[in-house]
Amino acid sequence: SDLRLSGALKAKDITGDALSYSGQFKLAPLSPKAWMTRVGMEAPQTAKSSALTSLAFSSPFKGDMSQVQLTNLVMALDDTTINGRLGSSFDASQITFDLDVDALNLDDYLAPAGADEKTASLGEALTAGVIAPVYAADGDAELLPVALLKTLGLQGQLDIGTLIASGLEMSKVTAKLSGQPGVQQLDSLTASLYGGSLAANARIDSRKTPLSMSFGEKLTNLDIAPFLKALAPEQKDILRGRLTLNGDYTTSTNQIDSIKRNLNGKGNFEIRNGEVLDVNISKEMCTAVATLSGKTSSREWKANTPLERAQGSFTVTNGVISNQDLALAIPGIALDGKGQLNLPTEAFDYNVAARFIEGADDAACEVNPRLIKLRFPVQCQGNLSGEPGEWCGFDQKGFQSAAAELAKDEAKRKAGEKVSEKLDEKLDEDTRKKIDDKLGEGASDKLKGAIQGLFN
């Protein structure tokens, strides 16, 4: 555990103003944790007990009175190897670097998770994975060292072969940074992850109080299910598919507990070749139509809903995401919706309307052509930390209103008495019971007048 640093130094023009020097130094392997304890410092607790137990490095160096450069740094930290160039002014106000890292697991170096630490919710997972820093000790802790940023100049590139951060696995990570005192920029960050790619950029202005941050991202062809599982391992899978997401955001804060409250921006998304798990929307709608028609559905249904496409745009205002143009396509059915998600509270409120489309007979179920005009409303409310199965429900009142409006149009071209007679014939006691069971007591009587003629 003893620190053994060795090296050699050669200097030129020692007495003049153009002093320069070069040399070589080497740090023999040691345990940073053990060394810190030996010199009276408190060694950090890490999620992986063997983290910070092995460190060694060596490099040639050269410099003058203002700066020093490590021209061929070779460092081994635990299981990670770092190679490259690192330079700094003596006051550490100007840092340059070009470093290659083979593999790094940042999660190993975090504090151990507490036994009473709650499981990450879906909302926290989405936020951590897309828009929020995740390595802060406390909610009111500083995310970034403002005093250092106000004096720091940066210029460099970092390449990482494989990186694990917040449970996410990335490869071919390349980050290019630049900056001057008070303004630092992540000019570009690229990576491969979960079958897709990430391209991002960011800017930090620490001249203001609080500091301001702006950042943009583009996720392309991301495999959603393993991505969400990595962020929230205990959460039940609810969605599969390939995600493309574009977004540009700003926030003004330096505390993790307020970064979401101060978030503003806009973006758009698209999901292709997906599935909504453990619910079949086609089955629910077709069963409802069959029941209202006095029939039964004999079709074999899959457990999940195939999601051919989902897309939309969004704005973020003080942490509230608003989407007004959600469009989803599943076999035989189209859905559109609008609503809001509050990131700080994880509460959401969404209105979705489903309707049969041309060709529904083949893709979903046999549908009277006039039903294509009818919208089946679904109300979704709740919290992302709750059970997905409790989020959405059929809006009976909304359906009755939509059916009544359509029935008015139908009534104009139908002989009222004849239609009523036919409807009475079809709504026998068994059918009425099925309707009441499906939509609530008394629903058959309420629906009789509203939907007369729709199911002839």
C-alpha positions as CSV (number, residue, x, y, z in Angstrom):
1,S,0.0,0.0,0.0
2,D,3.0,2.3,0.0
3,L,3.1,4.9,-2.7
4,R,6.2,4.2,-4.9
5,L,6.7,6.9,-7.5
6,S,9.9,6.8,-9.5
7,G,11.2,8.6,-12.6
8,A,13.9,10.7,-14.2
9,L,14.1,14.3,-15.3
10,K,16.3,16.2,-17.9
11,A,16.1,20.0,-17.9
12,K,17.4,22.7,-20.3
13,D,18.2,26.4,-19.7
14,I,17.7,26.1,-16.0
15,T,18.7,29.7,-15.3
16,G,17.0,31.3,-18.3
17,D,13.4,32.2,-19.2
18,A,13.0,29.3,-21.6
19,L,13.3,26.5,-19.1
20,S,12.1,23.2,-20.6
21,Y,12.3,19.6,-19.3
22,S,11.4,16.1,-20.2
23,G,11.5,12.8,-18.4
24,Q,9.7,9.6,-17.4
25,F,7.8,8.6,-14.3
26,K,6.1,5.5,-13.0
27,L,3.7,4.7,-10.2
28,A,4.1,1.1,-8.9
29,P,0.8,-0.7,-8.4
30,L,-1.1,0.3,-5.2
31,S,-4.6,0.2,-3.7
32,P,-6.0,3.7,-3.6
33,K,-8.4,2.6,-0.8
34,A,-5.7,1.2,1.3
35,W,-3.4,4.1,0.7
36,M,-6.1,6.6,1.7
37,T,-6.7,4.8,4.9
38,R,-3.0,4.6,5.6
39,V,-2.6,8.4,5.3
40,G,-5.6,9.1,7.5
41,M,-8.2,9.8,4.7
42,E,-11.6,8.2,4.6
43,A,-11.7,5.7,1.7
44,P,-15.0,5.9,-0.3
45,Q,-17.4,3.0,-0.2
46,T,-18.1,1.6,-3.7
47,A,-20.8,-0.6,-5.2
48,K,-18.2,-3.1,-6.2
49,S,-16.0,-3.8,-3.2
50,S,-12.9,-4.4,-5.4
51,A,-13.2,-1.0,-7.1
52,L,-10.3,1.4,-6.3
53,T,-8.1,-1.4,-5.1
54,S,-5.5,-1.4,-8.0
55,L,-3.9,1.6,-9.7
56,A,-0.7,1.9,-11.7
57,F,0.5,4.3,-14.4
58,S,3.5,5.5,-16.3
59,S,4.3,8.0,-19.0
60,P,7.0,10.1,-20.6
61,F,6.5,13.8,-19.9
62,K,7.7,17.2,-21.1
63,G,6.9,20.7,-20.2
64,D,8.1,24.3,-19.4
65,M,7.3,26.9,-16.8
66,S,3.6,27.1,-17.7
67,Q,2.5,23.6,-18.6
68,V,3.3,19.9,-18.5
69,Q,2.2,17.1,-20.9
70,L,2.0,13.4,-20.4
71,T,2.8,12.3,-23.9
72,N,2.2,8.6,-23.7
73,L,0.1,7.8,-20.6
74,V,-0.5,4.2,-19.7
75,M,-2.8,3.7,-16.7
76,A,-4.4,0.6,-15.2
77,L,-7.3,1.3,-12.8
78,D,-8.8,-2.0,-11.5
79,D,-10.0,-3.7,-14.7
80,T,-9.7,-0.6,-16.9
81,T,-6.8,0.4,-19.1
82,I,-6.3,4.0,-20.3
83,N,-3.9,5.1,-22.9
84,G,-3.2,8.5,-24.6
85,R,-2.1,12.0,-24.1
86,L,-2.9,14.4,-21.2
87,G,-1.8,18.0,-20.7
88,S,-2.4,20.7,-18.1
89,S,-1.3,24.1,-17.2
90,F,0.2,24.3,-13.7
91,D,-2.9,26.1,-12.3
92,A,-5.1,23.4,-14.0
93,S,-7.1,26.1,-15.8
94,Q,-6.2,24.6,-19.3
95,I,-6.5,20.9,-19.9
96,T,-6.0,19.0,-23.1
97,F,-6.4,15.3,-23.7
98,D,-6.8,12.5,-26.2
99,L,-7.5,9.3,-24.3
100,D,-8.6,5.8,-25.2
101,V,-10.3,3.6,-22.6
102,D,-10.9,-0.1,-23.2
103,A,-13.8,-0.7,-20.8
104,L,-15.3,1.2,-17.9
105,N,-18.2,0.4,-15.5
106,L,-19.0,3.7,-13.8
107,D,-21.7,2.0,-11.6
108,D,-18.9,0.1,-9.9
109,Y,-17.6,3.3,-8.4
110,L,-20.9,4.6,-7.0
111,A,-21.8,4.4,-3.4
112,P,-23.4,1.0,-2.5
113,A,-27.2,0.9,-2.9
114,G,-29.0,1.1,0.5
115,A,-31.1,-1.9,1.6
116,D,-34.2,0.4,1.7
117,E,-33.6,2.1,-1.6
118,K,-36.7,2.0,-3.7
119,T,-36.9,0.3,-7.0
120,A,-36.6,2.7,-9.9
121,S,-39.9,3.6,-11.4
122,L,-40.6,3.7,-15.1
123,G,-40.6,7.5,-15.0
124,E,-37.3,7.6,-13.2
125,A,-35.8,5.2,-15.7
126,L,-37.0,7.2,-18.7
127,T,-35.7,10.4,-17.2
128,A,-32.4,9.0,-16.2
129,G,-31.9,7.3,-19.5
130,V,-32.8,10.3,-21.7
131,I,-32.6,13.7,-20.1
132,A,-31.2,13.7,-16.5
133,P,-27.7,13.3,-14.9
134,V,-27.7,10.3,-12.6
135,Y,-24.5,10.6,-10.6
136,A,-25.4,12.9,-7.8
137,A,-25.3,11.9,-4.1
138,D,-28.3,13.9,-2.9
139,G,-31.2,15.7,-4.4
140,D,-29.8,19.1,-3.3
141,A,-26.2,18.2,-4.1
142,E,-24.4,20.2,-6.8
143,L,-24.5,18.4,-10.1
144,L,-21.5,20.2,-11.4
145,P,-18.5,22.0,-9.7
146,V,-19.4,25.6,-10.6
147,A,-16.2,27.1,-9.1
148,L,-14.0,24.8,-11.3
149,L,-16.1,25.4,-14.4
150,K,-15.7,29.2,-14.1
151,T,-11.9,28.8,-14.4
152,L,-11.6,25.8,-16.7
153,G,-10.6,25.6,-20.3
154,L,-11.0,22.2,-22.1
155,Q,-9.9,20.7,-25.4
156,G,-10.0,17.0,-26.0
157,Q,-11.4,13.7,-27.1
158,L,-12.3,10.6,-25.1
159,D,-12.9,7.2,-26.8
160,I,-14.3,4.3,-24.7
161,G,-14.7,0.8,-26.1
162,T,-17.5,-0.3,-23.8
163,L,-19.1,1.8,-21.1
164,I,-21.7,1.0,-18.4
165,A,-23.5,3.9,-16.8
166,S,-26.8,3.9,-14.8
167,G,-27.2,0.3,-15.9
168,L,-27.0,1.1,-19.6
169,E,-24.4,-0.6,-21.8
170,M,-22.8,1.4,-24.6
171,S,-20.0,0.7,-27.0
172,K,-17.9,2.7,-29.4
173,V,-18.4,5.8,-27.3
174,T,-16.7,9.0,-28.6
175,A,-16.9,12.3,-26.8
176,K,-15.4,15.6,-28.1
177,L,-15.2,18.5,-25.6
178,S,-14.1,22.1,-25.9
179,G,-14.6,25.2,-23.7
180,Q,-13.3,28.2,-22.0
181,P,-13.7,29.5,-18.5
182,G,-17.4,29.7,-17.8
183,V,-18.6,28.0,-21.0
184,Q,-18.0,24.3,-21.7
185,Q,-19.3,22.3,-24.6
186,L,-19.8,18.7,-25.4
187,D,-19.4,19.2,-29.1
188,S,-20.5,15.7,-29.9
189,L,-21.1,12.4,-28.1
190,T,-21.8,9.3,-30.2
191,A,-22.3,5.7,-29.1
192,S,-23.9,2.4,-30.0
193,L,-26.5,1.0,-27.6
194,Y,-29.2,-1.7,-27.7
195,G,-29.1,-2.2,-31.5
196,G,-29.3,1.5,-32.1
197,S,-27.2,4.7,-31.9
198,L,-27.0,7.9,-29.9
199,A,-25.8,11.3,-31.1
200,A,-25.8,14.1,-28.5
201,N,-24.4,17.5,-27.7
202,A,-24.5,19.9,-24.7
203,R,-23.5,23.3,-23.5
204,I,-23.0,24.5,-20.0
205,D,-22.8,28.2,-19.1
206,S,-21.6,28.6,-15.5
207,R,-21.3,32.4,-15.8
208,K,-25.0,32.7,-14.7
209,T,-26.6,31.8,-11.4
210,P,-28.0,29.3,-11.5
211,L,-26.0,27.8,-14.3
212,S,-27.8,27.0,-17.6
213,M,-27.6,23.9,-19.6
214,S,-28.7,23.1,-23.1
215,F,-28.5,19.7,-24.7
216,G,-29.8,17.8,-27.8
217,E,-30.0,14.2,-28.6
218,K,-31.0,11.8,-31.3
219,L,-31.7,8.1,-30.5
220,T,-32.0,6.0,-33.6
221,N,-33.5,2.5,-33.9
222,L,-33.1,1.8,-30.2
223,D,-34.4,-1.6,-29.0
224,I,-36.9,-0.4,-26.3
225,A,-37.4,-3.5,-24.2
226,P,-33.8,-4.2,-23.1
227,F,-33.1,-0.5,-22.8
228,L,-36.0,-0.1,-20.2
229,K,-35.0,-3.3,-18.5
230,A,-31.5,-2.1,-18.0
231,L,-32.7,1.2,-16.4
232,A,-35.4,-0.4,-14.2
233,P,-34.8,-4.1,-13.9
234,E,-37.7,-4.8,-11.5
235,Q,-40.3,-3.1,-13.7
236,K,-42.6,-5.3,-15.7
237,D,-42.1,-5.2,-19.5
238,I,-44.9,-3.3,-21.2
239,L,-43.5,-2.3,-24.6
240,R,-41.4,-3.7,-27.4
241,G,-40.2,-2.0,-30.6
242,R,-37.6,0.2,-32.2
243,L,-37.5,3.8,-31.0
244,T,-36.3,6.9,-32.8
245,L,-36.3,10.0,-30.6
246,N,-35.1,13.6,-31.3
247,G,-35.1,16.3,-28.7
248,D,-33.6,19.7,-27.8
249,Y,-33.8,20.9,-24.2
250,T,-32.7,23.6,-21.8
251,T,-32.7,23.8,-18.0
252,S,-31.4,26.3,-15.4
253,T,-30.4,24.6,-12.2
254,N,-27.5,22.8,-10.5
255,Q,-29.4,20.5,-8.3
256,I,-30.7,17.1,-9.3
257,D,-34.0,17.6,-7.5
258,S,-34.9,20.6,-9.6
259,I,-33.5,19.7,-13.1
260,K,-36.8,18.2,-14.1
261,R,-38.9,21.1,-12.8
262,N,-36.9,23.5,-14.8
263,L,-36.8,21.5,-18.0
264,N,-38.0,23.0,-21.3
265,G,-37.7,21.9,-24.9
266,K,-39.4,20.1,-27.7
267,G,-38.9,16.9,-29.8
268,N,-40.6,14.1,-31.7
269,F,-40.6,10.3,-31.6
270,E,-41.5,7.2,-33.7
271,I,-41.8,3.5,-32.7
272,R,-41.7,0.8,-35.4
273,N,-42.4,-2.9,-35.4
274,G,-43.5,-2.9,-31.8
275,E,-45.9,-4.7,-29.4
276,V,-47.9,-3.5,-26.4
277,L,-47.5,-6.4,-23.9
278,D,-50.2,-8.2,-22.0
279,V,-53.2,-6.5,-23.6
280,N,-54.8,-6.9,-27.0
281,I,-56.6,-3.8,-28.0
282,S,-58.1,-5.4,-31.1
283,K,-59.6,-8.2,-29.0
284,E,-61.1,-5.6,-26.5
285,M,-62.7,-3.6,-29.3
286,C,-63.9,-6.5,-31.3
287,T,-65.4,-8.2,-28.3
288,A,-67.2,-5.0,-27.4
289,V,-68.7,-4.7,-30.9
290,A,-69.7,-8.4,-31.0
291,T,-71.5,-8.0,-27.6
292,L,-73.3,-4.9,-28.7
293,S,-74.3,-6.7,-31.9
294,G,-75.7,-9.6,-30.0
295,K,-72.9,-11.9,-31.2
296,T,-69.9,-13.6,-29.9
297,S,-66.3,-13.4,-31.1
298,S,-64.7,-16.8,-31.9
299,R,-61.4,-15.5,-33.2
300,E,-58.1,-16.7,-31.7
301,W,-56.4,-13.7,-30.2
302,K,-52.7,-13.2,-29.3
303,A,-51.8,-12.0,-25.8
304,N,-50.2,-8.8,-27.0
305,T,-51.1,-5.9,-29.4
306,P,-49.0,-5.7,-32.5
307,L,-47.9,-2.0,-32.9
308,E,-47.2,-1.3,-36.5
309,R,-46.3,2.4,-35.8
310,A,-46.5,5.0,-33.1
311,Q,-45.5,8.6,-33.6
312,G,-45.9,12.1,-32.3
313,S,-44.3,15.3,-31.3
314,F,-44.0,16.9,-27.8
315,T,-43.1,20.1,-26.0
316,V,-41.7,20.3,-22.4
317,T,-42.7,23.3,-20.3
318,N,-41.3,23.4,-16.8
319,G,-41.0,19.7,-16.6
320,V,-44.5,18.9,-18.1
321,I,-44.4,17.0,-21.4
322,S,-47.4,17.8,-23.6
323,N,-48.3,15.7,-26.7
324,Q,-51.2,16.7,-28.9
325,D,-50.7,14.5,-31.9
326,L,-50.2,10.9,-30.8
327,A,-51.0,8.5,-33.7
328,L,-50.8,4.7,-33.4
329,A,-51.6,2.0,-35.9
330,I,-52.5,-1.6,-35.0
331,P,-54.0,-4.2,-37.2
332,G,-57.4,-3.0,-38.4
333,I,-57.5,-0.1,-35.9
334,A,-56.2,3.4,-35.7
335,L,-55.7,5.4,-32.4
336,D,-55.0,9.0,-31.8
337,G,-54.6,10.8,-28.6
338,K,-53.3,13.8,-26.6
339,G,-52.3,14.4,-23.0
340,Q,-49.6,15.3,-20.5
341,L,-46.9,13.7,-18.4
342,N,-45.5,15.6,-15.4
343,L,-41.9,14.5,-15.0
344,P,-41.4,15.6,-11.4
345,T,-44.5,13.9,-10.1
346,E,-44.7,11.1,-12.8
347,A,-48.5,11.7,-13.1
348,F,-50.1,11.6,-16.5
349,D,-53.5,12.2,-18.0
350,Y,-54.2,11.0,-21.6
351,N,-57.3,10.8,-23.8
352,V,-57.1,8.2,-26.6
353,A,-59.7,7.5,-29.3
354,A,-59.7,4.2,-31.3
355,R,-61.6,3.5,-34.5
356,F,-61.9,0.7,-37.0
357,I,-60.3,1.4,-40.4
358,E,-61.0,0.1,-43.9
359,G,-60.0,-3.6,-44.1
360,A,-60.7,-4.2,-40.4
361,D,-62.5,-7.4,-41.3
362,D,-59.3,-9.1,-42.3
363,A,-57.0,-7.5,-39.7
364,A,-59.2,-7.5,-36.6
365,C,-62.8,-8.5,-36.9
366,E,-66.0,-8.3,-39.0
367,V,-67.3,-4.7,-38.7
368,N,-70.3,-3.0,-40.1
369,P,-69.0,-0.3,-42.5
370,R,-70.9,2.4,-40.5
371,L,-68.8,1.5,-37.4
372,I,-65.8,2.9,-39.1
373,K,-67.2,6.3,-38.2
374,L,-67.5,5.5,-34.5
375,R,-64.7,6.4,-32.1
376,F,-64.1,4.3,-29.0
377,P,-62.7,6.6,-26.3
378,V,-60.2,5.4,-23.7
379,Q,-59.2,7.4,-20.7
380,C,-55.6,6.9,-19.3
381,Q,-54.7,8.4,-15.9
382,G,-52.4,7.5,-13.2
383,N,-48.7,7.5,-12.2
384,L,-45.8,5.9,-13.9
385,S,-44.8,4.3,-10.6
386,G,-48.2,2.4,-10.5
387,E,-49.4,-0.8,-12.2
388,P,-49.6,-0.5,-16.0
389,G,-52.7,-2.7,-16.0
390,E,-54.6,0.0,-14.0
391,W,-53.6,3.0,-16.2
392,C,-56.4,2.9,-18.9
393,G,-60.1,2.1,-19.1
394,F,-62.9,2.2,-21.6
395,D,-64.7,5.6,-21.4
396,Q,-68.4,4.5,-21.3
397,K,-69.8,8.0,-21.2
398,G,-67.6,9.1,-24.0
399,F,-68.7,6.1,-26.1
400,Q,-72.3,6.8,-25.5
401,S,-71.9,10.4,-26.6
402,A,-70.1,9.3,-29.8
403,A,-72.6,6.6,-30.5
404,A,-75.5,9.1,-30.0
405,E,-74.0,11.5,-32.5
406,L,-73.6,8.8,-35.0
407,A,-77.1,7.5,-34.3
408,K,-78.6,10.9,-35.1
409,D,-77.1,10.7,-38.6
410,E,-78.4,7.2,-39.0
411,A,-81.8,8.1,-37.8
412,K,-82.2,10.6,-40.7
413,R,-82.2,7.9,-43.2
414,K,-84.0,5.1,-41.2
415,A,-87.6,4.6,-40.5
416,G,-87.6,5.1,-36.8
417,E,-90.3,2.6,-35.8
418,K,-89.0,-0.2,-38.0
419,V,-85.5,0.3,-36.7
420,S,-86.7,0.3,-33.1
421,E,-88.6,-2.9,-33.7
422,K,-85.5,-4.6,-35.2
423,L,-83.4,-3.4,-32.4
424,D,-85.8,-4.7,-29.8
425,E,-85.7,-8.1,-31.6
426,K,-81.9,-8.2,-31.4
427,L,-81.6,-6.9,-27.9
428,D,-82.9,-10.1,-26.2
429,E,-82.3,-10.7,-22.5
430,D,-79.0,-12.6,-23.0
431,T,-77.6,-9.8,-25.2
432,R,-78.7,-7.1,-22.7
433,K,-77.0,-9.0,-19.9
434,K,-73.8,-9.2,-21.9
435,I,-73.9,-5.4,-22.5
436,D,-74.5,-4.7,-18.8
437,D,-71.7,-7.1,-17.8
438,K,-69.4,-5.4,-20.3
439,L,-70.2,-1.7,-19.7
440,G,-72.0,-1.6,-16.4
441,E,-75.5,-2.0,-15.0
442,G,-78.2,-0.4,-17.1
443,A,-75.9,0.2,-20.0
444,S,-78.1,-1.7,-22.5
445,D,-81.0,0.6,-21.9
446,K,-78.9,3.7,-22.2
447,L,-77.3,2.4,-25.4
448,K,-80.5,1.3,-27.0
449,G,-81.5,4.7,-28.1
450,A,-78.0,5.9,-28.8
451,I,-76.9,3.2,-31.1
452,Q,-80.2,2.1,-32.8
453,G,-79.5,1.2,-36.4
454,L,-75.7,0.9,-36.0
455,F,-75.6,-2.8,-35.6
456,N,-78.3,-3.9,-38.2
